[in-house]
Amino acid sequence: MLEHIREKAPRWLVSTILVLLVVPFALWGIGSYVQPDTTRVVAHVGDSTITAQALDQAMRVEAERLRAALGDAYSPELLENAGTRNAVLQRLINRELLLQAAAERRLHVTDTAVAALIQSVPAFSGENGFDRGLYESRLRRQGLTPVQFEDDLRQSLALQQLEAGLARSAFVAPEELERLAALWFERRDLRVTTLDWQEYVPDEPPADDVVETYYEAHRERFRTAEQVRVAYLELSLDALATQINVDDAMLETRYEAMKPELSDPEQRRVRHILLQVPENAPAETVEQARRKATELRAALLDGGDFAALAKTESDDSGSASQGGDLGFLSPGSMTPAFDEAAFSLAPDTVSEPVRTPFGFHLLEVTAVKPGNTPSLEAVRDTVRQRLQRELAEERFFSAAETLRRLTFEQPDSLAPAAEAVDLEVRELGPFPRSGGEGPAANPQFLHHAFSADVLAGDNSEVFELDPGRYAVLRVLEHSPAAVQPLADVREAVVQQLQRENAAAAARDAGEQLVEALNAGNPVDVQFNEITDIGREGKEGLPATVVEKAFALPVGDEQPRYAGLSLPDGSYALVAVTGRRPGPQADDSEAREALREQLQAIRAEQTLNDLLQSLRERHAVRVVQAAS
C-alpha cells in the first residue's frame, strides 16, 4: 500500500496538497464578525450530513479553480448563481457517497501511508527533510490542525483506492483496441480552400435606415457594463505585525517556548512485521495472532533474518517487499502504541508484540538520527516574525472591532473609522462586476461593492478578503449598465452589420460551390492540397476543418466535398482525397496511451454508474442548495 501511494500520489495528490495550502479554503482562521451558522445542514447523505460551512469551503476552492483556469475571463458572477452553488453541492454529495462506498468495501488507509505522503510534500520540508514545525505552521496559517488535514488526506487516499479499482475494471479488449487504433491514427490527404469573409464586404456602406434597424434589433450588444468607483479601508494582520517592536528578552522567551517545533526531532529507521487483526476480531483470533507474533519474535531472537521473515510473514504488502522497512520515522507519525514502542526500543533489538488498531507488530530499530535544536541566532527572524504576529493579533482584533462599530454607527463615511485605527482611505475603480485590479479581483470585495445597501449609499459591513485581511468599502460613484446611443456607437454598428452580411454571403457562395462540386460541375476555385494530416491537425489549418475532414466518408469514387463556417465568418470547403494507416497504429507507446484514454472514459462511466446506484441506495436530501 505504502509503495503504491509513493508512486501514484505525486501525480495529483501532492499537487492537491499544495493547492490546499495556497487556497484559503478553510473558514476557521481569524473568523468573521458576521459569523455564519456553521452547523446548518444543507444536505443529508444517508446517515451523514453536509454543512453550510463545508459548502462555503468548497465554494472558495471553486472560486480559485475558476480564477486559475479562466484567467482574465474569470468573473465572480460565475459563483453568484444558484446553478454553480448547486453543482458544487452535488460534488460534495458525490464525494460523501463515494466515501461511504469505500467504507462498505473496507478500503483502509494506514497512518503510515498518510505520513509518507505528507513527508513527501516539498512545502513541508526544510533543509533536513520533513519539518514538522513547518508543517504545523503552514496548516495553522490556513486555520487547520494536523488532525483535520490528515483526516482529509486519509479520505482522499481512500477515494483514490476506490477509483483505482474502478479503473482496473474498465477493461479494453485487444481486438477493440486494434479497431480503434486503426481509426484514431489514420492519416488523410485533404483538399481545402477558404472563402475569406472580407472578400464579400460590399463597397458601399449600408443605408441609414438599415443601420438603425440593425441597432434596434441588437441593442444589448452595445450595452456598457455596470461600474462602480469605491473608497475602502484595508486592515492587514501582516502589516500590523511589522509595526510591533520586540526586544532581545522577548525573543529569548519566545525562542524557549518554540524550541519543540523549531527542533528537528530524533528520527528512527524502523522495520516491522505486521500480523493483521481487525479491531473487533474475536478474542480467539486475537490470541492466535499474539501467539504467532511471539513465535516469530522467538525465531528472530534465535538468529532469524528479520527481512526474510517480513517478506514471507508480514501482512503489510507495501513494506513486506522491502524487508519490512518503513524508512525514517518522526515522533507522532504513527499510532501511539507503535510510536511509543519505536522510540523506546534500543537499536538492533526486536520488540515484544505491539498491539495497534491494525494488528500485532514486531519492530526493530535499524538506525537513529539524533535530534537537533537550532540556536536563537539561526532562527531569530522566524522567532521575531512569529512573536510580532502573535502580539499583533490582539491589536488586529481590536482594530477590526473598531472598524465594525464606527462604520456601522456612521454609515455615510469611512473617515472616522480610518482616523480611529490609523488607516488610509484608498480609492479604486471604476470597475465592473466582472472585477478589476487589486482588491477588485477579490470575489468578496466585488460582492460587497455591488450589494444593494452599498449601492444605496451605505458603508459595507466589515468583511474578510483573505485570512488576516479585512476590508470595508463604500461607493463613490455608480454607473448603471446602459445601452449606448446610436450616435456614439454608429461606427461599431456598421462594422458588425457589414461583417455579418459578408459572412452570410461567403456562406451562401460556399454552399453553392459544395453543391456544384458534388454534382461534378466545374468551378473556378483554387484548392490547396494538404497531405498526411492526422487528427492532431496542422499549424495554420483550423481544428474545425480537420474535424470535418475526419467525419467525411471516404470511398473509391470522386471525393465528397463539405463546407463549414469558420469562427471569423469565413467559409471553408474540404474534401478527402486519400487515406492510409498512421505509423502510430503499430507504435506500442501510442497504442498504450490510447488504451489508457479509452480505459479512463470507461472508468468514468463506471464511476457515474456507481454514483447512480449509491444515490438509489442511500437517501440523498438537499435542504438548501443555493443560499
N, C-alpha and C positions, 0 to 999 in steps of 0.2 A: 504493500500500500504506500509506504513512505517513498519508495523508489518511483512509483508511478506519479506521485504528486510532484516530486522534484523534477521529473521530466516534463510533465504537462503544464504545471502551474505557470511558468514564465510566459507562456503564450498569451494568456488572457488574465489570469487571476492576479498575478503580481501587478500588472497594469491597473487592474481594478483597485487594488490596494492603494496604489499611488494616486489614483483619481479620488479615492475616498479621503485621502489626506489633504488634497487641494480643495475639493468641493466642500463648502460649508454645509454639509447635508444634515448635520445634527442640530437640533433646536435647543439643546441643553445650554451650552455655552454660558454667556453672560445673561441671557434671557431677554425678555421684553417687558416693558412696563404695562403693556396691554397683554396679559398672559392669556393664551388660548386655553380652552378646556381640553387638555391633552388626553384625558381619559375618555372623551366622547368616541363612541364606536361608529364607524362609517360602514362597516360590513361584517357579516358573520360568515365564517367558512367552516362548516361542520361545527366542532366544539371550540374553534379558535375565533378570535376577533381581530379586526384591523382598526386601529385607532386613527383619529384625526391627525395626531402627531406623526404617525408613520406615513400617512398620506402626504402631509406637508413636507416631510423629509424627502420623500420620493419626488415631489414636485420641484424641489430645489435641485436635485440631481438632474431631473429632466431639463430644467432651465439651462444648466451648464452644458448638458449634452447638446441641446439645440444650438446654443451660442457657439460651441466649438464646431459643430457641423455646418452651420449656415453662415457664420462669419458676419459680414455686413448686412446680409439679408435677414438676420435674426430680428424678430420683433417680439417684445414682451406680450403683445396681444395674442400671440400663439398660445400662451398659457392661461389667458383670461377667459377662454370659452369653456363651457361645461364639457364639451366633447373631449378636449385634451385631458382635463382632470379625470373624467370617467375612464379614459384609456389608460392612464397611469394607475388608477384604482384597479382596473381589470388585470393589469400586470402584477400588482401586489396579490390579488386573489389567486392568480395562476401560480405565483411563487409559493403561496401558502398551501395550495393543493398539491404541488409537487413535493413540498417538504413532508406533507402527510403521506404521500405515496412512498417517499424514501423511508419514512419511519415504518410503514407497513412492510417494506421489503427488508427491514433490519439493516439498512445501509448505515454503517457506523464510521465515524472519523475519529481517529485516536488523537490524544493530546500530542503525541509525538509528531503526527502529521501536521497539525496546526503550528506547532513550534517550529518545525523545519521550514514551513512556508514563510512564516514571519521572519525567521532568521536569514532567509534568502533575499529579503527585500532591501535594495541599496539604501532606501530612505531611512532605514532603521540601523544602519551600520556606520561605525566610526572607523578610525584608523586601524583598530584591532578587531574588526569584525562586528558582529551584532552588539549593539549598545542598548541595554535595557532602559537606561535613563533617557536616552534619546527617543526610544520607542514610546515610553510613557509620556514624555514631554510632547511629542507630536500628537498623540491621542488627546492629551489634556487640552491642547490648543483648539481641538475640534469638539470639546465637550464630551469626550468619550473616556470610558475606563477600559483597561485591558480586557476585563470580563465581557463587556458589551461588544468590543471589537472582535474578540476571539470567538464569541458565540456566532457573530455574523459570518465570520470566515468558515466556521465549522458547518454552518448551513450551506454556504456556497460550495464547499467541497462535497457535501452530501449530494447536492444537486448536480455537481459535475459527475459524480459516480453514476447517478441515475441517468443522466443524458448520455454518458459514455456507453452505458448498457443498451440504451435505445439505438445509438449509432451502430453498435456491433450487430444489432438485429436487422439493420437495413441492408440486407444482402443484395448484391448485384451479380446476376449470373454471367458467366464468361461469354455466352453467345449473345446476351443482351448488350454487353459492353462492346462486343465486336460490331454489332449493327450500329450502335450509337457512335462509335469512334469513326466508322466509315462516313457517316453523315456529318458529324461535327467537324472533322478535319478535312473535309472535301475542299478542293481548290477550284475556282471558276474563272473563266475569261469573260470579260464584260465589254459591252458596247454602251457608251454613256455620252450624253450631251445635256447641256443646261440652257434653258431659255431664261436669260437674265431679265428680271423684272424691270430694270432701268431702261431696257430697250423698248419697253411698252408704255413709258410715260408720255402722255400727249404733249405736243409742243405748246399748245395754248392752255393757259390756266383755266380752272373751272369758273363758271359764271357765279356771280354773287349769290343768286338765289339757291344754287346748288350747294355752295359753301354754307349758307345759312341753314339749309335743310339738314346737311350732314352734322353741323354743330348742334342743332337742336336734338338730333337723334342720338348723339354721343356726348351729351353734356358732362356726364360723370367722368369721362376721360380727362377733362380739363378742370377737375376739382383740385384745389390746393388742400394739403393736409392740415388738420387742426394743429396749432402750435402754441406753446407757452414759453414765457421767459420768467425765470424764478429767482428769488433770493433764498439762500439757505444757510444753515449753520451745520457744521460737522464736528462731532465730538469723537476723538480718537484716543483709545487707551494707549496705543503705542506712542502717540505724540505727547501725552501726559507723562508717560514713563521717562521720556528723555529729559523732562524738566525736573526730575527728582534727583537731589544730591544725596549721595551716600558716602560715609567716611570709612576709614580702614577698619575701625572697630565693628561697624555694622557688617562689613564684608566678611570679617573673620567669623563672626557669629553665624552668619548665613551659610558660610562655607562649611562649618562644622555640621550644621543641620542637613546640608545637601550631600555630605560625604557618601551616604549609601547609594544614591543614584548617580553620583559622579564617578564612583569607583567601578572598575572592571571586576566583577566577582570572580571568585575561583571557578574554573571550568574543569569538568572531568569527562574524560573519554570513557564511555560505558558500553559494554556489550551485554546482551541479555538473551535468555531463553524464556519464551512465553508459552505457558500451558493455558490455553484459553478456557475460561469458565464464566458463563453468564452470571450476573449479579444475583439473579433469582433462581439459580440452579439448585436442585435438591441437595440436601446435606450429604447424601451418599456420593453424588457426583463430585462435590467439593472435596470430600475426603479422599476420593480416588486420585484427584489431581494433586492434592497435597502430598500423598504418598509417592506419586510418580516424581514430583519435584524433589522430594527428599532423596529418592533413589538416584536421580540424575546428579544431585549435589554430591552424594557419596562417590559416584563414579568419577566426578571431576576431582574431588579431593584425593582420589586414588590414582591420579595421574592422567585422567581422561582429557582429551583435546576439546576445549570449550567451543572453538569454531566449528569443528566437525559435528559435535552434538547439536549445536544450534542449527546447522543446515538440515539435519535429519529430524530433530525433535521439536523445534520452535514453531509455534502457530503464527508468528508474525512474519508473513511471507515477504514483506518489504525488507526486513533486516536479516532474515534467515540466510539468504543467499550471500550476505556479506559476513557470515560467521557470527551474526547477532549484533554487529557493530552499529551503534546509534550515533557515532561521532561525539564531538564535544558538547556537553550539556551545561547550561547555566542553572543556578538555583531558581526554582519556581517554574521551570519549563515543563515539568512532568507532574503527574498526580502526586499528592502529598506523601503517600506511603512510599512510592518509588523514589521521590526526591529525597526523602529523609534517609532511605537506605543507601542511595548512591553517594550522598555527601557525608555519610558517617562511616562508610566502608573503607578499610585500609586497601591501598593499591595491591593488585595481584592476589586478592583473596576472593573467594566465592561466598556470596551472601547466603543466609538462610532463605527459604522460600518467602517471597514478599507478596502479600495479597493486595491486589488493586481491583477496581471495577472490571478489569479485562481478564483477570485470572491470576495465576501464580507466576512470578518471575524469579529467575536466578540471575543475579547481577555479578559483574566483575568490572572493576575499575582498572583500565589498562594504562592510563596516563593522566597527569594532573597539571593544569596550568594555574600557577598561583595568581591570586587577585592582585590588583594594583590600584592605588589611590593617588590621583594626580595632586601636585602641590597647588596651593592657592594661586601662585603666580601663573601657573599653566592654565588655570580656568577662571582667572579674575574677571574677564569680560563676560563670561557666561553667568557667573555668580552675580555680577553687578546688574546685568540685564534682568535676571530673574527677580532680584530684590527690588529693582526700580519698578518693574511691572506689578509686583505684589503690593508695593506701597502706593502705586498709582491707582489701584483698583478702588480703594476707599474714596479717593478724590473723584474718580470717574463716576462711581455710583451717585455721589453727592451732586456732581455737576449735572448728571442725567436727570436726577430728580428736580433740580432747579430749572432745567430746561423744560421739563414736562409741566411744572407748575406755572411758570411765567408765560410760556407760550399759550397755555390754556386760559390763564386769567386775563391776558392781553392778546386776544386772537387776531388783532389787526396790525401787529408789528412784531418783528424779531429783535428790534434794538434793545429793549430792556433785558431780555434773556442773554443776548450777546454780551452786553456790558457786565451782567452779573457773573458770568462764567468765563469772561475774557476770551471770547471767540470773535473772529472776523466774520462779518456778514458778506457772503460771496454771492455773485450773480452768475447765472448760467442760462444760455439759450439765445434765441429761441430754438426749440427742438420739437419734433412731432412725437406722437405716441409710440412710434417705432424706435425712438431712442436717439441719443446723440453721443457726445464725448464725455469722458469722465464719469461723474455720478449719474449723468443722464443715460448711461448704458446699464445702470443697475435696475432690475425689474421692480424692486420695492420703491425706489426713487420715482420711477415712471408712474407706478400705480398711484402714489400719493399726489404727484404733480397734476394728474388728470382726474382726481377724485372730485365728486360733486361739491363737497364742503369747501375744498381748497379753491376750486374754480369760482365758487360764490364769494370768495374774499377772505376766508378764514385761514389761520395757520393750520398746517397739517399736525397730526399727532407726532410725537417723537417715535421714530421707527428705526429698526436695525438694518443697516446696509450690509454689514458682514459681522461676524463675531468680533466684538471690540470696537465697533464703529456705529455710532448713532447719528441720525440727521433729523432736522426739522426744516420745513420749507413753506414758502408762501408764493403765490403767483403775482408777478408784477405786471404781466401783460398776457392777455389771452386772445388768440386769433382763431376764431372758429373756422372749420372747414367751409369752403365756399367755391362755387363754380366761377371761374374767371370769365369776365365779359369777352364776347367775341372779338371786340376791338383789340384786346390785349393778347389774344392767342390766335389771331387770324392766320399768321404765317404757319404755325404748327398745325392748324386745322387743314390748311391747303396741302401741306406736305403729307399728312396722314391720308387725306382723301385721294391724292394722286397716287400714293403708294398702293393703297388698297385697290384702286381701279387698275393700276398697272399689273398687280399680282393676279387679279381676276382675268385680265386679258392674256397674260402669259399662260395661265392655267387653261383657258379656252383653246388657245393655239396649240398647246401641248397635247390636250386630249384629242384634237383633230388629227395631229401628227401620229399619235399612237394608233388611232383607228385606221388611218391610211396605211401605215407600215404593216400592221397585222393583216390588212387586206391584200398586201403585196403590191400596193401602188407606190410609184416613185415619189420621193420627197426631196426637197432642196435643203438638206440639213447635214452638217458635218459632225460625225461621231468620233469620239476618242476610243481607241482600242486599248483596254487595260487587261493585262494578262496576270494569271496566277494570284488571284485575290482569295484570301481566307476570310473567315467570319470576323477576324480581328480587324479587318479593313486595311486602309492605307492612308497615309497622311495626304490631306487635300481632297479626299473622297468622303462626302458626308456619310455618317453612320446609317442614316435612314435609307440611303441609296443601296448600301451593302445589304441591309436587312431586306429590302425589297428584292434585290437580286437573288438572295438565297431562298426567297419564298416562291420564286418563279419556277414553273415546271420546265424540265429540260428533256427534249426528245430528239429524234433523228431528223425531224423536219426543220423548216425555217424557224429561227428563234422567235420567241414571243416577246413583244415589247410591253412595257408597263410604264406608267408615269406617276409622279408624286410631287406634291408641293413641298418646297423647302422652307425652313423657318424664316428666311429673309424675304419670302414672297416669290422667289424664282421657281421654275418648274423643271424637273429633271426627267429625262427619258432613259430607260435602261433595258438592256436585253442580255441574255446569257448566250455566249457563242461557243462555250466549251466547258468541260468539267473533267476532273481527274482526282484520284485519291491523293490526299496530302501525306507528306512524309511522316507527320506525327502519328498517323494511324498505326504505324509499326514501331513507334517510339515508346519504350516501356514507361519512361517517366511521364510523358504526356498522357498516356493511357491511364496511368495510375492517378494522375491529377484529375482526369475526367471521371474516373470511378469514384474518387473521393467527393467530387461535386455532386454526382448523382446520389451517392450514399447520404450526403448531407441533406439533400432535398427530401429523400425518403425518411430520414431520421426526423426531420422537421414535421413531416406529415404524421409520422408515428407519434411524435410528441403532441401534436394537435388532437389526434385521436384519443390519446391517453387523457388529455385535459378534458375533452368532452365526456369521456367515461367518468372521470373524477367528479365533474360537475353534476352528473346524474346520480352518483352515489353519495356525495356529500352535499348537504343542503347549503346553498350559497344565497345569502340575502343581503342586498345592498340597502343600507339605511338611508344614507345621504351621500351622493357622489359628487355633487357639483357646488358645494358651498364653501 
